[in-house]
Amino acid sequence: MPAPSTAVPPAHDATSARRYRTEIDGLRALAVSLVVGYHVLSGRVSGGVDVFLALSGFFLVHGLTGRLARSGRVRPLRAISRTLGRLVPSAALVLAGTVAAAVLVLPSTRWREIAEHLLSAATFTENHRLVAESVDYAASNLLASPMQQFWSLSIQVQVLVAAPFLVAGAAVLLRRTPWWRHGRAVTIGATAAATAASFAWSVVATAEDQQRAYFSTVPRLWELGVGALAAVLLARLRPPRWLAAALGWTGVAMLVACGALLDGAHQFPGWQAAWPVLSAVAVIVAADHGGRAGVHRALSTPLARWLGSRSYALYLWHWPVLVLYLAHTGRDFPSVKGAVAIIVLSLLLAEATHRLVERPAGARIQTWRPAAALAVVAAMAAPPALAGAGVLSWMDREADRVAAVVDDPAYPGAAALGSPFWETGPAGDVEPMPPLSLIRDDWPWPPAGASCTQEVIEDAPVPTEIDMCVNGDDDRKRRVVAVGDSHVAHWLPPLNAIAEDRGWQVISVIRGGCNLSTESEFIQEGWPGYEECAVWRSRMTDRIVSLEPDVVIALGTRTAAGEEPEWLPPGFVAAWKPLTDAGIRIVGLRDSPRHTMDVPDCMAEWGDASPRCRSPRSSVYDDGLLDPPPSVLPDGVSLVDTSRYFCLEDVCPALIGNVRVYMDDGHVTGTYMRTVRPLFEEDLLGHLGW
């Protein structure tokens, strides 16, 4: 993420002349053009952000060492106030504009997400938010956060705020040692060691979990470190004219080719990210030493300098404009006209931001004392942060209200099926629950009141976690083990309610995308988590047997959103056999419906009762599959037909008994599942004979 352009501070010799590196404006222009172009036209990663990270390290060290050489101290508060004074005003404006547009364009189902990302972006922790969400940077931009671009700014701010204190502290310590005379060597050694350590960790972290590493601070530090080393080591380097020209043009050519030749979204920040970083260093080293053939002539044109000086604002604006356009049109990629409109609008917003906010506010704040500057910066960042926190607090209070509707006769949910009022219930015109703004969080895992543990399997091809939650004491008269993926987790609210009243213990072993099976029905080979799921499945039989359950509840069939008929996976049957041979009963639950649309978004756009938001029963269920029961079932296995909890004879509605059924295209809300309890209890006890 580009920082606003500033004059490059002098090198370590305090007498060197301060000059403006116009070719770096051009490098910024090239980098931001690649970022915007690749995002808008292909959705790929260009390497431009890696250039900005390297430039941040370069300018950081140039500034800190220059101040240290001139005055003998760093003054960290002054350095931080100058940095934040340049960055925060434009960032606050972009956040305000993005939120205002998002409320108009995005459905209310995404309001919590917007509030969470607003809070993270305003506090410069967006990269940590994305790590927690394990976001795939290559995923469709249609569903991306319009504030996701703040991840790189967050990393830069975290480093730019910490570094002055580290340098100042190190300087104080060094003054008391003989090493003070060798400050340059110590600086180089410390920077090189930190850079090497971060690079090594980046390679390891990228290999283990690339999606998390992509947004993490530590695996990205080496990119800033390379820029910092360039500032320290190359400050006095003046390559021959021919070499400078060759370096500059090679760096530009490599940078332009990077996005086309590397899959940065799935390879960075590993060693492959050295490509764009070293490309930037080549241009920095070349500087203006290439003479008439030097790349600096192309990078210093008026257009390049104009775009480079606006690169920060353009980077901030292009992403929300793109994401909101895609959300409004429902497209995965913009049309040609749409792409042109996105780029033009982003440029106009960048120009206005640069002229009206970035340049005047930054220049004024630079002249203030650090305390005053930091107070103003905090006042700018506070409104979006407080707005995000306030919305999240309100939503948490609303969630408590939603939890109480299970006892409200106005919200019968599944109990309304079969009645003339199956959609709205007898109460008629009341607000359906859960609210669309909260529906994404109406999720039953981990189960309420459970004691949860995590075991890591180390003696496997890949380390794999087994998460286990226990509701009820060991002295309960029955032990029920629920095992499988999120479609098994659906059943925990009614199952735990039944268990609490009947004195059972429920042990739930849930892993997303993984079922009690010998095969992988959902996670395909090559997808993230495939190997971990294979390990999890291979250990599950022994783990279940060791728990000595009275019954195991698992998924019994799979539905597929109209793509193919409902089926009984052979891997399910194969996994059940060793358990039944061990004398353990199995209850397989018919899968809940999956839909071809995001149901809450459909309801937000077309209304709760719209036929567009329902699925024909025939597209979800194969009504001949369980009648008669399949002959392949081992003795001790019974299948519960749960389809009557979700569907009428010909349709599977999105609203039943004033309760919204789905939180996305195939996961059932916890609110609705709690209303299923009477129907489920009747069927479950009938199969078990308890």
ChimeraX attribute file (.defattr): number of C-alpha atoms within 10 A of each C-alpha:
attribute: neighborCount
match mode: 1-to-1
recipient: residues
	/A:1	30
	/A:2	30
	/A:3	23
	/A:4	21
	/A:5	21
	/A:6	12
	/A:7	12
	/A:8	18
	/A:9	22
	/A:10	20
	/A:11	23
	/A:12	21
	/A:13	13
	/A:14	16
	/A:15	10
	/A:16	12
	/A:17	10
	/A:18	12
	/A:19	10
	/A:20	13
	/A:21	18
	/A:22	24
	/A:23	24
	/A:24	24
	/A:25	26
	/A:26	27
	/A:27	30
	/A:28	32
	/A:29	26
	/A:30	21
	/A:31	29
	/A:32	28
	/A:33	21
	/A:34	22
	/A:35	24
	/A:36	24
	/A:37	18
	/A:38	18
	/A:39	19
	/A:40	25
	/A:41	14
	/A:42	12
	/A:43	19
	/A:44	22
	/A:45	26
	/A:46	30
	/A:47	31
	/A:48	28
	/A:49	23
	/A:50	28
	/A:51	30
	/A:52	29
	/A:53	27
	/A:54	29
	/A:55	29
	/A:56	24
	/A:57	25
	/A:58	24
	/A:59	21
	/A:60	25
	/A:61	27
	/A:62	24
	/A:63	22
	/A:64	22
	/A:65	26
	/A:66	22
	/A:67	20
	/A:68	18
	/A:69	17
	/A:70	14
	/A:71	11
	/A:72	12
	/A:73	17
	/A:74	23
	/A:75	17
	/A:76	21
	/A:77	17
	/A:78	17
	/A:79	22
	/A:80	21
	/A:81	24
	/A:82	21
	/A:83	20
	/A:84	21
	/A:85	26
	/A:86	26
	/A:87	22
	/A:88	22
	/A:89	22
	/A:90	26
	/A:91	24
	/A:92	21
	/A:93	19
	/A:94	20
	/A:95	26
	/A:96	15
	/A:97	13
	/A:98	21
	/A:99	21
	/A:100	11
	/A:101	15
	/A:102	23
	/A:103	13
	/A:104	11
	/A:105	14
	/A:106	20
	/A:107	19
	/A:108	21
	/A:109	21
	/A:110	20
	/A:111	22
	/A:112	21
	/A:113	18
	/A:114	23
	/A:115	22
	/A:116	18
	/A:117	25
	/A:118	28
	/A:119	26
	/A:120	25
	/A:121	28
	/A:122	25
	/A:123	16
	/A:124	23
	/A:125	21
	/A:126	26
	/A:127	26
	/A:128	19
	/A:129	20
	/A:130	22
	/A:131	18
	/A:132	12
	/A:133	11
	/A:134	16
	/A:135	17
	/A:136	18
	/A:137	19
	/A:138	14
	/A:139	13
	/A:140	14
	/A:141	22
	/A:142	19
	/A:143	15
	/A:144	20
	/A:145	20
	/A:146	27
	/A:147	23
	/A:148	22
	/A:149	21
	/A:150	25
	/A:151	24
	/A:152	24
	/A:153	25
	/A:154	23
	/A:155	24
	/A:156	24
	/A:157	20
	/A:158	14
	/A:159	18
	/A:160	20
	/A:161	17
	/A:162	13
	/A:163	18
	/A:164	22
	/A:165	17
	/A:166	13
	/A:167	20
	/A:168	18
	/A:169	14
	/A:170	15
	/A:171	18
	/A:172	13
	/A:173	12
	/A:174	16
	/A:175	12
	/A:176	9
	/A:177	9
	/A:178	9
	/A:179	13
	/A:180	16
	/A:181	11
	/A:182	10
	/A:183	16
	/A:184	15
	/A:185	14
	/A:186	15
	/A:187	18
	/A:188	16
	/A:189	13
	/A:190	12
	/A:191	20
	/A:192	17
	/A:193	14
	/A:194	16
	/A:195	24
	/A:196	16
	/A:197	15
	/A:198	20
	/A:199	25
	/A:200	15
	/A:201	19
	/A:202	27
	/A:203	20
	/A:204	16
	/A:205	20
	/A:206	20
	/A:207	15
	/A:208	13
	/A:209	13
	/A:210	23
	/A:211	25
	/A:212	20
	/A:213	25
	/A:214	28
	/A:215	27
	/A:216	23
	/A:217	22
	/A:218	18
	/A:219	25
	/A:220	27
	/A:221	25
	/A:222	30
	/A:223	27
	/A:224	28
	/A:225	27
	/A:226	26
	/A:227	28
	/A:228	25
	/A:229	24
	/A:230	24
	/A:231	26
	/A:232	21
	/A:233	12
	/A:234	15
	/A:235	16
	/A:236	13
	/A:237	11
	/A:238	15
	/A:239	16
	/A:240	13
	/A:241	17
	/A:242	14
	/A:243	15
	/A:244	26
	/A:245	25
	/A:246	18
	/A:247	24
	/A:248	27
	/A:249	21
	/A:250	17
	/A:251	26
	/A:252	21
	/A:253	12
	/A:254	17
	/A:255	25
	/A:256	20
	/A:257	15
	/A:258	22
	/A:259	20
	/A:260	14
	/A:261	10
	/A:262	18
	/A:263	16
	/A:264	21
	/A:265	20
	/A:266	17
	/A:267	19
	/A:268	26
	/A:269	28
	/A:270	23
	/A:271	14
	/A:272	16
	/A:273	22
	/A:274	19
	/A:275	18
	/A:276	28
	/A:277	26
	/A:278	21
	/A:279	24
	/A:280	31
	/A:281	24
	/A:282	22
	/A:283	26
	/A:284	26
	/A:285	22
	/A:286	28
	/A:287	25
	/A:288	24
	/A:289	20
	/A:290	23
	/A:291	15
	/A:292	11
	/A:293	17
	/A:294	23
	/A:295	27
	/A:296	28
	/A:297	16
	/A:298	15
	/A:299	25
	/A:300	20
	/A:301	14
	/A:302	12
	/A:303	13
	/A:304	21
	/A:305	21
	/A:306	15
	/A:307	23
	/A:308	30
	/A:309	26
	/A:310	29
	/A:311	30
	/A:312	27
	/A:313	30
	/A:314	29
	/A:315	24
	/A:316	27
	/A:317	31
	/A:318	26
	/A:319	26
	/A:320	26
	/A:321	21
	/A:322	26
	/A:323	27
	/A:324	24
	/A:325	22
	/A:326	21
	/A:327	19
	/A:328	15
	/A:329	13
	/A:330	12
	/A:331	14
	/A:332	16
	/A:333	21
	/A:334	20
	/A:335	13
	/A:336	11
	/A:337	8
	/A:338	16
	/A:339	18
	/A:340	14
	/A:341	16
	/A:342	23
	/A:343	20
	/A:344	13
	/A:345	17
	/A:346	23
	/A:347	20
	/A:348	13
	/A:349	20
	/A:350	26
	/A:351	20
	/A:352	14
	/A:353	23
	/A:354	22
	/A:355	13
	/A:356	12
	/A:357	18
	/A:358	25
	/A:359	18
	/A:360	14
	/A:361	18
	/A:362	21
	/A:363	14
	/A:364	12
	/A:365	22
	/A:366	18
	/A:367	11
	/A:368	16
	/A:369	13
	/A:370	20
	/A:371	12
	/A:372	13
	/A:373	22
	/A:374	20
	/A:375	11
	/A:376	19
	/A:377	20
	/A:378	15
	/A:379	12
	/A:380	19
	/A:381	21
	/A:382	16
	/A:383	16
	/A:384	23
	/A:385	22
	/A:386	15
	/A:387	15
	/A:388	24
	/A:389	17
	/A:390	14
	/A:391	16
	/A:392	19
	/A:393	12
	/A:394	10
	/A:395	19
	/A:396	15
	/A:397	10
	/A:398	15
	/A:399	17
	/A:400	10
	/A:401	12
	/A:402	16
	/A:403	15
	/A:404	10
	/A:405	20
	/A:406	19
	/A:407	11
	/A:408	8
	/A:409	12
	/A:410	20
	/A:411	28
	/A:412	25
	/A:413	30
	/A:414	28
	/A:415	18
	/A:416	20
	/A:417	19
	/A:418	12
	/A:419	11
	/A:420	10
	/A:421	15
	/A:422	20
	/A:423	23
	/A:424	24
	/A:425	25
	/A:426	17
	/A:427	13
	/A:428	13
	/A:429	10
	/A:430	11
	/A:431	12
	/A:432	17
	/A:433	24
	/A:434	27
	/A:435	19
	/A:436	21
	/A:437	18
	/A:438	21
	/A:439	25
	/A:440	20
	/A:441	18
	/A:442	20
	/A:443	19
	/A:444	19
	/A:445	16
	/A:446	17
	/A:447	17
	/A:448	12
	/A:449	11
	/A:450	17
	/A:451	13
	/A:452	15
	/A:453	11
	/A:454	11
	/A:455	10
	/A:456	11
	/A:457	16
	/A:458	10
	/A:459	9
	/A:460	12
	/A:461	11
	/A:462	15
	/A:463	14
	/A:464	20
	/A:465	17
	/A:466	18
	/A:467	15
	/A:468	20
	/A:469	22
	/A:470	21
	/A:471	21
	/A:472	19
	/A:473	12
	/A:474	12
	/A:475	10
	/A:476	14
	/A:477	11
	/A:478	16
	/A:479	23
	/A:480	22
	/A:481	22
	/A:482	28
	/A:483	24
	/A:484	22
	/A:485	19
	/A:486	21
	/A:487	25
	/A:488	24
	/A:489	27
	/A:490	21
	/A:491	22
	/A:492	24
	/A:493	23
	/A:494	21
	/A:495	23
	/A:496	26
	/A:497	14
	/A:498	17
	/A:499	21
	/A:500	15
	/A:501	8
	/A:502	12
	/A:503	15
	/A:504	23
	/A:505	22
	/A:506	27
	/A:507	25
	/A:508	27
	/A:509	22
	/A:510	23
	/A:511	21
	/A:512	15
	/A:513	17
	/A:514	24
	/A:515	29
	/A:516	27
	/A:517	23
	/A:518	18
	/A:519	19
	/A:520	20
	/A:521	15
	/A:522	14
	/A:523	17
	/A:524	12
	/A:525	11
	/A:526	8
	/A:527	9
	/A:528	14
	/A:529	18
	/A:530	17
	/A:531	20
	/A:532	20
	/A:533	21
	/A:534	20
	/A:535	20
	/A:536	22
	/A:537	20
	/A:538	16
	/A:539	12
	/A:540	20
	/A:541	17
	/A:542	11
	/A:543	13
	/A:544	18
	/A:545	14
	/A:546	9
	/A:547	12
	/A:548	15
	/A:549	19
	/A:550	16
	/A:551	21
	/A:552	25
	/A:553	23
	/A:554	27
	/A:555	27
	/A:556	24
	/A:557	22
	/A:558	22
	/A:559	22
	/A:560	19
	/A:561	19
	/A:562	18
	/A:563	11
	/A:564	11
	/A:565	16
	/A:566	23
	/A:567	17
	/A:568	20
	/A:569	16
	/A:570	15
	/A:571	15
	/A:572	22
	/A:573	18
	/A:574	17
	/A:575	19
	/A:576	26
	/A:577	19
	/A:578	15
	/A:579	21
	/A:580	17
	/A:581	12
	/A:582	10
	/A:583	16
	/A:584	19
	/A:585	20
	/A:586	26
	/A:587	21
	/A:588	20
	/A:589	22
	/A:590	23
	/A:591	24
	/A:592	24
	/A:593	27
	/A:594	24
	/A:595	23
	/A:596	15
	/A:597	16
	/A:598	15
	/A:599	27
	/A:600	28
	/A:601	20
	/A:602	20
	/A:603	22
	/A:604	16
	/A:605	14
	/A:606	13
	/A:607	13
	/A:608	24
	/A:609	15
	/A:610	14
	/A:611	15
	/A:612	15
	/A:613	24
	/A:614	21
	/A:615	23
	/A:616	17
	/A:617	20
	/A:618	15
	/A:619	22
	/A:620	26
	/A:621	27
	/A:622	14
	/A:623	12
	/A:624	10
	/A:625	14
	/A:626	16
	/A:627	9
	/A:628	7
	/A:629	11
	/A:630	13
	/A:631	8
	/A:632	10
	/A:633	17
	/A:634	17
	/A:635	14
	/A:636	16
	/A:637	21
	/A:638	19
	/A:639	21
	/A:640	19
	/A:641	19
	/A:642	16
	/A:643	19
	/A:644	13
	/A:645	22
	/A:646	23
	/A:647	24
	/A:648	15
	/A:649	11
	/A:650	11
	/A:651	16
	/A:652	26
	/A:653	26
	/A:654	27
	/A:655	27
	/A:656	28
	/A:657	28
	/A:658	29
	/A:659	29
	/A:660	28
	/A:661	28
	/A:662	27
	/A:663	24
	/A:664	19
	/A:665	17
	/A:666	21
	/A:667	21
	/A:668	27
	/A:669	23
	/A:670	27
	/A:671	26
	/A:672	31
	/A:673	26
	/A:674	25
	/A:675	24
	/A:676	23
	/A:677	21
	/A:678	14
	/A:679	15
	/A:680	21
	/A:681	16
	/A:682	10
	/A:683	15
	/A:684	19
	/A:685	10
	/A:686	11
	/A:687	14
	/A:688	13
	/A:689	7
	/A:690	7
